[in-house]
Amino acid sequence: MTDLLPAPIWVDTASALRELADVLSRQSCIAVDTEANSLHAYRERVCLIQFSTLETDYLVDPLALDDMTYLAPIFADAGIEKIFHAAEYDVLGLHRDFDFMFANIFDTMVAARTLGYNAIGLGSMLAEKFGLDVDKHNQKADWAQRPLTASMLDYARLDTHYLVPLRNILEAELRERGRWELAREDFMRCCYINGNSHRETRERWERVDGQSKLDARQQTILNELCIAREKMAERLNRPVFKVMGDHILMEAARTLPQTLDDLAALGMTEKQIQRSGRMMLEAIQRGTTARLVRPSESIRLSNAVLNRLQRLKSWRKQKAEEMKVESDIILPRTYMHVIAEKNPRTLKALGQVMNEAPWRLEHFGMEIMNTLGIKEEVA
C-alpha cells in the first residue's frame, strides 16, 4: 500500500525537530496522531508522534529526544489547524507527557459522527473514501520498542497521510448538510484537556465490577488486593490488567484463600502464583484487620433534577433519531446535566449555560425550554 508513497522522514534529533517545527509553523493545517505503549507498560507514554502535510509525512521519536518544546507553539497556534482522528486520547497523552496546550483542532471522527456515519473508525473511513485496506495488526504493538519494524512504520504513517484530504471531504459534507457550525462546537471542545471526559475519582477497588455485592470487610480485603496488584504492576512495568484480572481479586476477596493451592483453585495460573501468590495472601491477611473502607459518596440529585434530566434525555434521543446521529451529538452530556441542575427559566439564562454552543442554542434552544416545561420566555 505504501510502496508508491515517499518514505516518511524520521525525526530523532534536536536539530531535525527544530527543522520540522519550522516547516509545520508555515502550514495552515497539519495532520497529527500518536502511538503509545499502554498495553505494554505500567505507565503509558507517547512513543511516536506522526505529522503529515500535503507533501510529506514525518515520524517523531520522543523517546530519543530530551526536549519537545519546539512543538509546543505548533499545537497552541490557533492559526494552524491540527487534524486528528479521535483527538481526545492523543490530546490527553501529549498534554500529560509534554504539557502541550491546544487550539484549532479538526477531529475527523467527530465530523463523521456529526454526519451520522455508522462506521467511524479511521480504517473504515479510509476504505470508504479512498478504497484503502489498512492492515490494523500493529494496533496493539509495543511502540516503545526500537527499532520499529517496517510494517509498524507503514501503519504509523498511514494514520496521518490521508487525514488532510479526508478532512476536506468531511468539511464539504458538513457544510452541504448544514452541520458545519455544529461540528465546530465539538472541535473546540476537543482542545480542552478532559473536555469530553468524566474524570474517575473513585478508588480502584470501587471500580471493580460486582464489588457492591461484597460486605464491608470483603471490600476492605479487595482494596488491599488492588493496592498489592498496583505495586506489582509498577515493579514489573506491566499494565495492571496483565498482572491479575479483576475477577480473580473479586473471588479472592469473597472466598479468602489461605494457601497457594487455594489460589490455584480460583483460576490463577502457575506463573501468576509464582509471581504474585504470596503477595495476594499477605494482602488478604492485611485486609482482615485493616480499617474498613467506605465507598465514595455519590452526588445525590434531587427528584426535580432527575425529572428534568429524564425529560432532556428523552427529547435528545428523539431528536437524534430524527437527525440520524448519536444522542450526544444533539446535546453533550456536560450541557445536559448542567441544564438539568441549573434549570434556566429564560432563553437568555439557557444561553449563559450554552455560551460555547451557539449553534445548538439557536437550533434547539426553544425545544429545550419546552422540554423543561417553559412554553415561552419569561421576562
C-alpha positions as a Markdown table, in Angstrom:
| # | Residue | x | y | z |
|---|---|---|---|---|
| 1 | Met | 0.0 | 0.0 | 0.0 |
| 2 | Thr | 2.8 | 2.4 | 0.9 |
| 3 | Asp | 5.2 | 1.3 | -1.9 |
| 4 | Leu | 4.2 | 4.2 | -4.1 |
| 5 | Leu | 4.5 | 6.8 | -1.3 |
| 6 | Pro | 7.7 | 8.7 | -0.5 |
| 7 | Ala | 9.4 | 7.4 | 2.6 |
| 8 | Pro | 8.4 | 9.3 | 5.8 |
| 9 | Ile | 11.1 | 11.5 | 7.4 |
| 10 | Trp | 12.3 | 10.1 | 10.8 |
| 11 | Val | 12.9 | 12.8 | 13.4 |
| 12 | Asp | 15.1 | 11.8 | 16.4 |
| 13 | Thr | 17.5 | 14.7 | 16.9 |
| 14 | Ala | 17.1 | 18.2 | 18.3 |
| 15 | Ser | 18.1 | 19.8 | 15.0 |
| 16 | Ala | 15.7 | 17.7 | 13.0 |
| 17 | Leu | 12.9 | 18.5 | 15.4 |
| 18 | Arg | 13.7 | 22.2 | 15.2 |
| 19 | Glu | 13.6 | 22.0 | 11.3 |
| 20 | Leu | 10.3 | 20.1 | 11.5 |
| 21 | Ala | 8.8 | 22.7 | 13.8 |
| 22 | Asp | 9.8 | 25.4 | 11.3 |
| 23 | Val | 8.1 | 23.5 | 8.5 |
| 24 | Leu | 4.9 | 23.0 | 10.5 |
| 25 | Ser | 4.8 | 26.6 | 11.6 |
| 26 | Arg | 4.3 | 27.6 | 7.9 |
| 27 | Gln | 1.3 | 25.3 | 7.3 |
| 28 | Ser | -2.3 | 26.2 | 7.5 |
| 29 | Cys | -3.2 | 22.7 | 8.5 |
| 30 | Ile | -1.4 | 19.6 | 9.6 |
| 31 | Ala | -2.4 | 16.0 | 10.4 |
| 32 | Val | -1.4 | 14.6 | 13.7 |
| 33 | Asp | -1.5 | 11.2 | 15.5 |
| 34 | Thr | 0.3 | 9.5 | 18.3 |
| 35 | Glu | 1.2 | 5.9 | 19.3 |
| 36 | Ala | 1.7 | 4.9 | 22.9 |
| 37 | Asn | 2.6 | 1.7 | 24.8 |
| 38 | Ser | -0.5 | 1.5 | 27.0 |
| 39 | Leu | -0.8 | -2.3 | 26.5 |
| 40 | His | 2.8 | -2.9 | 27.5 |
| 41 | Ala | 3.8 | -0.7 | 30.4 |
| 42 | Tyr | 2.6 | 0.3 | 33.8 |
| 43 | Arg | 2.7 | 4.0 | 33.0 |
| 44 | Glu | 2.0 | 4.6 | 29.4 |
| 45 | Arg | 3.8 | 7.2 | 27.4 |
| 46 | Val | 3.7 | 8.7 | 23.9 |
| 47 | Cys | 6.3 | 6.7 | 21.9 |
| 48 | Leu | 5.7 | 8.2 | 18.5 |
| 49 | Ile | 4.2 | 11.4 | 17.1 |
| 50 | Gln | 3.2 | 11.4 | 13.4 |
| 51 | Phe | 2.7 | 14.6 | 11.4 |
| 52 | Ser | 1.6 | 14.9 | 7.8 |
| 53 | Thr | 1.4 | 17.9 | 5.5 |
| 54 | Leu | 0.1 | 17.6 | 1.9 |
| 55 | Glu | 3.7 | 17.0 | 0.8 |
| 56 | Thr | 5.4 | 15.0 | 3.5 |
| 57 | Asp | 4.9 | 12.5 | 6.3 |
| 58 | Tyr | 7.1 | 12.8 | 9.5 |
| 59 | Leu | 7.6 | 10.4 | 12.3 |
| 60 | Val | 8.9 | 12.0 | 15.5 |
| 61 | Asp | 10.7 | 9.7 | 18.1 |
| 62 | Pro | 10.1 | 11.4 | 21.5 |
| 63 | Leu | 12.0 | 8.5 | 23.2 |
| 64 | Ala | 15.2 | 9.8 | 21.6 |
| 65 | Leu | 14.6 | 13.5 | 22.4 |
| 66 | Asp | 15.1 | 15.3 | 25.6 |
| 67 | Asp | 13.2 | 18.4 | 24.8 |
| 68 | Met | 9.9 | 18.5 | 22.8 |
| 69 | Thr | 9.2 | 22.2 | 23.4 |
| 70 | Tyr | 9.8 | 23.1 | 19.8 |
| 71 | Leu | 6.4 | 21.6 | 19.1 |
| 72 | Ala | 4.5 | 23.5 | 21.8 |
| 73 | Pro | 3.8 | 26.6 | 19.7 |
| 74 | Ile | 2.5 | 24.5 | 16.9 |
| 75 | Phe | -0.2 | 22.8 | 19.0 |
| 76 | Ala | -1.1 | 26.1 | 20.7 |
| 77 | Asp | -1.2 | 28.2 | 17.4 |
| 78 | Ala | -4.9 | 29.0 | 16.5 |
| 79 | Gly | -3.7 | 29.8 | 13.0 |
| 80 | Ile | -2.7 | 26.2 | 12.3 |
| 81 | Glu | -5.4 | 23.6 | 12.2 |
| 82 | Lys | -4.4 | 20.3 | 13.7 |
| 83 | Ile | -6.3 | 17.4 | 12.2 |
| 84 | Phe | -6.7 | 14.3 | 14.4 |
| 85 | His | -8.9 | 11.2 | 14.2 |
| 86 | Ala | -10.4 | 10.7 | 17.7 |
| 87 | Ala | -8.4 | 13.5 | 19.2 |
| 88 | Glu | -9.2 | 13.0 | 22.9 |
| 89 | Tyr | -6.7 | 10.2 | 23.6 |
| 90 | Asp | -3.9 | 12.0 | 21.7 |
| 91 | Val | -4.6 | 15.3 | 23.4 |
| 92 | Leu | -4.5 | 13.8 | 26.8 |
| 93 | Gly | -1.3 | 11.9 | 26.1 |
| 94 | Leu | 0.5 | 14.9 | 24.6 |
| 95 | His | -0.5 | 17.1 | 27.5 |
| 96 | Arg | 0.4 | 14.6 | 30.1 |
| 97 | Asp | 3.9 | 13.8 | 28.7 |
| 98 | Phe | 4.9 | 17.2 | 27.2 |
| 99 | Asp | 2.5 | 19.8 | 28.8 |
| 100 | Phe | 1.2 | 20.8 | 25.3 |
| 101 | Met | -1.9 | 23.0 | 25.1 |
| 102 | Phe | -4.2 | 23.0 | 22.1 |
| 103 | Ala | -6.1 | 25.3 | 19.8 |
| 104 | Asn | -7.9 | 24.8 | 16.5 |
| 105 | Ile | -8.5 | 21.1 | 16.2 |
| 106 | Phe | -10.4 | 19.3 | 13.4 |
| 107 | Asp | -11.4 | 15.8 | 14.5 |
| 108 | Thr | -12.4 | 13.6 | 11.6 |
| 109 | Met | -14.1 | 11.1 | 13.9 |
| 110 | Val | -16.2 | 13.9 | 15.4 |
| 111 | Ala | -17.0 | 15.1 | 11.9 |
| 112 | Ala | -18.1 | 11.6 | 10.9 |
| 113 | Arg | -20.3 | 11.2 | 14.0 |
| 114 | Thr | -21.9 | 14.6 | 13.3 |
| 115 | Leu | -22.8 | 13.4 | 9.8 |
| 116 | Gly | -24.2 | 10.2 | 11.2 |
| 117 | Tyr | -21.7 | 7.7 | 9.8 |
| 118 | Asn | -22.1 | 4.2 | 11.3 |
| 119 | Ala | -18.5 | 3.1 | 10.8 |
| 120 | Ile | -16.4 | 5.9 | 12.2 |
| 121 | Gly | -13.0 | 4.1 | 12.7 |
| 122 | Leu | -10.2 | 5.5 | 10.7 |
| 123 | Gly | -9.8 | 2.2 | 8.8 |
| 124 | Ser | -13.5 | 2.3 | 7.8 |
| 125 | Met | -13.3 | 5.9 | 6.7 |
| 126 | Leu | -10.2 | 5.3 | 4.6 |
| 127 | Ala | -11.8 | 2.3 | 3.0 |
| 128 | Glu | -14.9 | 4.2 | 2.1 |
| 129 | Lys | -13.3 | 7.5 | 0.9 |
| 130 | Phe | -10.1 | 6.2 | -0.7 |
| 131 | Gly | -10.6 | 2.5 | -1.2 |
| 132 | Leu | -7.8 | 1.6 | 1.1 |
| 133 | Asp | -7.5 | -1.6 | 3.1 |
| 134 | Val | -5.4 | -0.7 | 6.1 |
| 135 | Asp | -3.7 | -3.6 | 8.0 |
| 136 | Lys | -4.5 | -2.9 | 11.7 |
| 137 | His | -2.5 | -5.8 | 13.2 |
| 138 | Asn | 0.0 | -3.3 | 14.6 |
| 139 | Gln | -2.7 | -1.6 | 16.7 |
| 140 | Lys | -1.6 | -3.4 | 19.8 |
| 141 | Ala | 2.1 | -3.3 | 19.1 |
| 142 | Asp | 4.7 | -2.2 | 21.6 |
| 143 | Trp | 5.5 | 1.2 | 20.3 |
| 144 | Ala | 8.4 | 1.7 | 22.8 |
| 145 | Gln | 10.4 | -1.0 | 21.0 |
| 146 | Arg | 13.3 | 0.2 | 18.9 |
| 147 | Pro | 13.9 | -0.1 | 16.1 |
| 148 | Leu | 10.3 | -0.1 | 14.8 |
| 149 | Thr | 9.6 | -2.7 | 12.1 |
| 150 | Ala | 8.8 | -1.7 | 8.6 |
| 151 | Ser | 5.2 | -2.7 | 9.0 |
| 152 | Met | 4.9 | -0.5 | 12.1 |
| 153 | Leu | 6.3 | 2.5 | 10.3 |
| 154 | Asp | 3.9 | 1.9 | 7.4 |
| 155 | Tyr | 1.0 | 1.6 | 9.9 |
| 156 | Ala | 2.0 | 4.8 | 11.7 |
| 157 | Arg | 2.4 | 7.0 | 8.7 |
| 158 | Leu | -1.0 | 5.9 | 7.2 |
| 159 | Asp | -2.7 | 7.1 | 10.3 |
| 160 | Thr | -2.0 | 10.7 | 9.2 |
| 161 | His | -1.1 | 10.5 | 5.5 |
| 162 | Tyr | -4.8 | 10.8 | 4.3 |
| 163 | Leu | -6.2 | 12.9 | 7.1 |
| 164 | Val | -5.9 | 16.2 | 5.3 |
| 165 | Pro | -7.9 | 15.1 | 2.2 |
| 166 | Leu | -10.3 | 13.2 | 4.5 |
| 167 | Arg | -10.8 | 16.4 | 6.5 |
| 168 | Asn | -11.6 | 18.3 | 3.3 |
| 169 | Ile | -14.2 | 15.7 | 2.2 |
| 170 | Leu | -15.9 | 15.8 | 5.6 |
| 171 | Glu | -16.0 | 19.6 | 5.7 |
| 172 | Ala | -17.7 | 19.7 | 2.4 |
| 173 | Glu | -20.3 | 17.1 | 3.6 |
| 174 | Leu | -20.8 | 19.1 | 6.9 |
| 175 | Arg | -21.4 | 22.3 | 5.0 |
| 176 | Glu | -23.7 | 20.7 | 2.5 |
| 177 | Arg | -25.9 | 19.3 | 5.3 |
| 178 | Gly | -25.8 | 22.4 | 7.4 |
| 179 | Arg | -23.9 | 20.9 | 10.2 |
| 180 | Trp | -20.5 | 22.6 | 9.9 |
| 181 | Glu | -21.1 | 25.0 | 12.8 |
| 182 | Leu | -22.4 | 22.2 | 14.9 |
| 183 | Ala | -19.2 | 20.2 | 14.3 |
| 184 | Arg | -17.1 | 23.2 | 15.1 |
| 185 | Glu | -18.6 | 23.4 | 18.6 |
| 186 | Asp | -17.3 | 20.0 | 19.3 |
| 187 | Phe | -13.9 | 20.6 | 17.6 |
| 188 | Met | -13.5 | 23.5 | 20.1 |
| 189 | Arg | -14.3 | 21.1 | 23.0 |
| 190 | Cys | -11.6 | 18.8 | 21.7 |
| 191 | Cys | -9.0 | 21.4 | 22.6 |
| 192 | Tyr | -9.9 | 21.2 | 26.3 |
| 193 | Ile | -7.9 | 18.8 | 28.5 |
| 194 | Asn | -10.5 | 16.3 | 29.8 |
| 195 | Gly | -13.1 | 18.4 | 28.0 |
| 196 | Asn | -15.1 | 15.3 | 26.9 |
| 197 | Ser | -14.4 | 13.0 | 29.8 |
| 198 | His | -15.8 | 12.5 | 33.3 |
| 199 | Arg | -12.7 | 12.0 | 35.4 |
| 200 | Glu | -12.8 | 8.9 | 37.5 |
| 201 | Thr | -12.4 | 9.9 | 41.2 |
| 202 | Arg | -13.4 | 6.6 | 42.9 |
| 203 | Glu | -10.8 | 4.3 | 44.5 |
| 204 | Arg | -9.6 | 1.5 | 42.3 |
| 205 | Trp | -11.5 | -1.2 | 44.3 |
| 206 | Glu | -14.7 | 0.7 | 43.8 |
| 207 | Arg | -14.3 | 0.3 | 40.0 |
| 208 | Val | -14.2 | -3.5 | 40.2 |
| 209 | Asp | -17.3 | -4.9 | 38.7 |
| 210 | Gly | -19.5 | -6.5 | 41.3 |
| 211 | Gln | -17.8 | -5.0 | 44.4 |
| 212 | Ser | -21.1 | -3.6 | 45.6 |
| 213 | Lys | -22.3 | -7.1 | 46.4 |
| 214 | Leu | -19.4 | -7.6 | 48.9 |
| 215 | Asp | -19.8 | -6.7 | 52.6 |
| 216 | Ala | -17.6 | -4.0 | 54.1 |
| 217 | Arg | -14.8 | -6.5 | 55.3 |
| 218 | Gln | -14.7 | -8.1 | 51.8 |
| 219 | Gln | -14.5 | -4.7 | 50.2 |
| 220 | Thr | -11.6 | -3.8 | 52.5 |
| 221 | Ile | -9.8 | -7.0 | 51.5 |
| 222 | Leu | -10.5 | -6.2 | 47.8 |
| 223 | Asn | -8.9 | -2.8 | 48.4 |
| 224 | Glu | -5.7 | -4.4 | 49.8 |
| 225 | Leu | -5.6 | -6.8 | 46.9 |
| 226 | Cys | -5.9 | -3.8 | 44.4 |
| 227 | Ile | -3.1 | -1.9 | 46.2 |
| 228 | Ala | -0.9 | -5.0 | 46.1 |
| 229 | Arg | -1.6 | -5.6 | 42.4 |
| 230 | Glu | -0.8 | -2.0 | 41.6 |
| 231 | Lys | 2.6 | -2.3 | 43.3 |
| 232 | Met | 3.3 | -5.5 | 41.5 |
| 233 | Ala | 2.4 | -3.9 | 38.1 |
| 234 | Glu | 4.7 | -1.0 | 38.8 |
| 235 | Arg | 7.6 | -3.3 | 39.8 |
| 236 | Leu | 7.1 | -5.4 | 36.7 |
| 237 | Asn | 6.3 | -2.4 | 34.5 |
| 238 | Arg | 3.3 | -4.0 | 33.1 |
| 239 | Pro | -0.3 | -2.8 | 32.8 |
| 240 | Val | -2.4 | -3.7 | 35.8 |
| 241 | Phe | -4.8 | -5.9 | 33.9 |
| 242 | Lys | -1.9 | -8.0 | 32.7 |
| 243 | Val | -0.8 | -8.8 | 36.2 |
| 244 | Met | -4.2 | -10.0 | 37.5 |
| 245 | Gly | -7.8 | -9.8 | 36.3 |
| 246 | Asp | -10.4 | -8.1 | 38.4 |
| 247 | His | -12.4 | -11.3 | 38.6 |
| 248 | Ile | -9.6 | -13.1 | 40.4 |
| 249 | Leu | -9.4 | -10.3 | 43.0 |
| 250 | Met | -13.2 | -10.4 | 43.4 |
| 251 | Glu | -13.1 | -14.2 | 44.1 |
| 252 | Ala | -10.2 | -13.9 | 46.5 |
| 253 | Ala | -12.0 | -11.2 | 48.5 |
| 254 | Arg | -15.1 | -13.3 | 48.6 |
| 255 | Thr | -13.6 | -16.7 | 49.4 |
| 256 | Leu | -10.5 | -15.7 | 51.4 |
| 257 | Pro | -8.0 | -18.3 | 50.1 |
| 258 | Gln | -5.3 | -19.2 | 52.7 |
| 259 | Thr | -2.8 | -21.2 | 50.6 |
| 260 | Leu | -1.2 | -21.2 | 47.2 |
| 261 | Asp | -3.4 | -24.2 | 46.3 |
| 262 | Asp | -6.4 | -22.2 | 47.2 |
| 263 | Leu | -5.3 | -19.5 | 44.7 |
| 264 | Ala | -4.9 | -22.1 | 42.0 |
| 265 | Ala | -8.5 | -23.2 | 42.7 |
| 266 | Leu | -9.5 | -19.6 | 41.9 |
| 267 | Gly | -8.1 | -20.0 | 38.4 |
| 268 | Met | -4.7 | -18.3 | 38.8 |
| 269 | Thr | -2.0 | -19.7 | 36.5 |
| 270 | Glu | 1.2 | -21.2 | 37.9 |
| 271 | Lys | 3.1 | -18.2 | 36.6 |
| 272 | Gln | 0.8 | -15.8 | 38.4 |
| 273 | Ile | 1.0 | -17.8 | 41.6 |
| 274 | Gln | 4.8 | -17.9 | 41.5 |
| 275 | Arg | 5.0 | -14.1 | 40.8 |
| 276 | Ser | 2.1 | -12.8 | 42.9 |
| 277 | Gly | 0.8 | -15.6 | 45.1 |
| 278 | Arg | 2.5 | -14.7 | 48.4 |
| 279 | Met | 1.7 | -11.0 | 47.8 |
| 280 | Met | -2.0 | -11.8 | 47.5 |
| 281 | Leu | -2.1 | -14.0 | 50.6 |
| 282 | Glu | -0.4 | -11.2 | 52.6 |
| 283 | Ala | -2.9 | -8.6 | 51.2 |
| 284 | Ile | -5.8 | -10.8 | 52.3 |
| 285 | Gln | -4.4 | -11.1 | 55.8 |
| 286 | Arg | -3.9 | -7.3 | 56.0 |
| 287 | Gly | -7.5 | -6.8 | 54.8 |
| 288 | Thr | -8.9 | -8.9 | 57.5 |
| 289 | Thr | -7.7 | -6.5 | 60.2 |
| 290 | Ala | -7.4 | -3.2 | 58.3 |
| 291 | Arg | -9.8 | -0.3 | 59.0 |
| 292 | Leu | -12.9 | -0.8 | 56.9 |
| 293 | Val | -13.1 | 1.2 | 53.7 |
| 294 | Arg | -16.0 | 3.3 | 52.8 |
| 295 | Pro | -17.4 | 3.8 | 49.3 |
| 296 | Ser | -17.1 | 7.3 | 47.9 |
| 297 | Glu | -20.1 | 9.5 | 48.5 |
| 298 | Ser | -22.1 | 9.8 | 45.3 |
| 299 | Ile | -23.8 | 13.1 | 44.5 |
| 300 | Arg | -27.5 | 12.7 | 45.1 |
| 301 | Leu | -29.6 | 14.7 | 42.7 |
| 302 | Ser | -33.0 | 15.9 | 43.7 |
| 303 | Asn | -36.1 | 14.4 | 42.3 |
| 304 | Ala | -36.7 | 17.6 | 40.4 |
| 305 | Val | -33.2 | 17.5 | 38.7 |
| 306 | Leu | -33.7 | 13.8 | 37.9 |
| 307 | Asn | -37.0 | 14.5 | 36.4 |
| 308 | Arg | -35.6 | 17.3 | 34.2 |
| 309 | Leu | -32.7 | 15.1 | 33.3 |
| 310 | Gln | -35.0 | 12.3 | 32.2 |
| 311 | Arg | -37.1 | 14.7 | 30.1 |
| 312 | Leu | -33.9 | 16.0 | 28.4 |
| 313 | Lys | -32.7 | 12.5 | 27.7 |
| 314 | Ser | -36.0 | 11.6 | 26.1 |
| 315 | Trp | -36.0 | 14.7 | 23.9 |
| 316 | Arg | -32.4 | 14.2 | 23.0 |
| 317 | Lys | -33.0 | 10.6 | 21.9 |
| 318 | Gln | -35.9 | 11.6 | 19.7 |
| 319 | Lys | -34.0 | 14.4 | 18.1 |
| 320 | Ala | -31.0 | 12.2 | 17.5 |
| 321 | Glu | -33.3 | 9.7 | 15.7 |
| 322 | Glu | -34.6 | 12.5 | 13.5 |
| 323 | Met | -31.1 | 13.6 | 12.6 |
| 324 | Lys | -29.8 | 10.0 | 12.4 |
| 325 | Val | -26.9 | 10.7 | 14.8 |
| 326 | Glu | -25.9 | 9.5 | 18.3 |
| 327 | Ser | -27.7 | 11.3 | 21.2 |
| 328 | Asp | -24.6 | 13.1 | 22.5 |
| 329 | Ile | -24.2 | 14.9 | 19.1 |
| 330 | Ile | -27.5 | 16.6 | 19.9 |
| 331 | Leu | -26.6 | 17.6 | 23.4 |
| 332 | Pro | -23.3 | 16.6 | 25.0 |
| 333 | Arg | -23.7 | 15.0 | 28.5 |
| 334 | Thr | -22.0 | 18.0 | 30.2 |
| 335 | Tyr | -24.6 | 20.5 | 28.8 |
| 336 | Met | -27.5 | 18.2 | 29.6 |
| 337 | His | -26.5 | 17.8 | 33.3 |
| 338 | Val | -25.8 | 21.5 | 33.8 |
| 339 | Ile | -29.1 | 22.4 | 32.2 |
| 340 | Ala | -31.0 | 19.9 | 34.4 |
| 341 | Glu | -29.3 | 21.2 | 37.6 |
| 342 | Lys | -29.5 | 25.0 | 36.8 |
| 343 | Asn | -33.0 | 24.8 | 35.4 |
| 344 | Pro | -32.8 | 28.0 | 33.3 |
| 345 | Arg | -36.1 | 29.7 | 33.1 |
| 346 | Thr | -35.4 | 32.0 | 30.2 |
| 347 | Leu | -33.7 | 31.6 | 26.8 |
| 348 | Lys | -31.1 | 34.2 | 28.0 |
| 349 | Ala | -30.3 | 32.1 | 31.0 |
| 350 | Leu | -30.1 | 29.0 | 28.8 |
| 351 | Gly | -27.7 | 30.9 | 26.6 |
| 352 | Gln | -25.4 | 31.5 | 29.5 |
| 353 | Val | -25.2 | 27.8 | 30.2 |
| 354 | Met | -24.6 | 27.1 | 26.5 |
| 355 | Asn | -22.4 | 30.0 | 25.7 |
| 356 | Glu | -19.9 | 27.8 | 23.8 |
| 357 | Ala | -22.7 | 26.1 | 21.9 |
| 358 | Pro | -24.3 | 28.8 | 19.9 |
| 359 | Trp | -25.5 | 26.6 | 17.0 |
| 360 | Arg | -27.2 | 24.2 | 19.4 |
| 361 | Leu | -28.7 | 27.2 | 21.3 |
| 362 | Glu | -30.1 | 28.6 | 18.1 |
| 363 | His | -31.5 | 25.3 | 16.7 |
| 364 | Phe | -32.5 | 23.5 | 19.9 |
| 365 | Gly | -32.9 | 26.3 | 22.5 |
| 366 | Met | -36.7 | 26.7 | 22.3 |
| 367 | Glu | -37.2 | 22.9 | 22.2 |
| 368 | Ile | -35.1 | 22.5 | 25.3 |
| 369 | Met | -37.1 | 25.2 | 27.0 |
| 370 | Asn | -40.4 | 23.5 | 26.0 |
| 371 | Thr | -38.9 | 20.2 | 27.3 |
| 372 | Leu | -38.3 | 21.9 | 30.6 |
| 373 | Gly | -41.9 | 22.9 | 30.7 |
| 374 | Ile | -41.5 | 26.6 | 29.7 |
| 375 | Lys | -43.8 | 27.4 | 26.7 |
| 376 | Glu | -42.5 | 30.9 | 26.3 |
| 377 | Glu | -39.6 | 33.1 | 27.5 |
| 378 | Val | -40.3 | 34.7 | 30.8 |
| 379 | Ala | -39.1 | 38.4 | 31.1 |
